[in-house]
Amino acid sequence: MGGLLDGLKRLFTMPEDSGSKFVIFNIICDKCGEEITVRASKTSDISRVYEGEDAPSGAEYFLRKEILGNGCNNLIYITVYFGPGYRVISKEITGGRFAE
């Protein structure tokens, strides 16, 4: 009976977050050098690009975000455009740099 119950539990339990719901960026603050991990939710942080908007060719989604680390009061701004499958088409940053 335990095998059946374990199977049902797995069926109705939400899986652990595998990162597939988020796009993750690592950035470094220009002012203090702090490395900050930014998790952008595909459902609430990232928006669809609509026809007529000024966006790179092939862009389907975009993210604009203000980031504030723990080390200082420097605001970092990122703008990222994504194509199909949330593939990054272009990214810009002010006040920091993307960690490679």
PyMOL commands that set and color helices and strands:
alter all, ss='L'
color gray80, all
select helices_A, chain A and resi 2-12+84-86
alter helices_A, ss='H'
color red, helices_A
select strands_A, chain A and resi 22-29+35-41+47-48+61-68+75-82+88-94+96-98
alter strands_A, ss='S'
color yellow, strands_A
deselect
rebuild
show_as cartoon
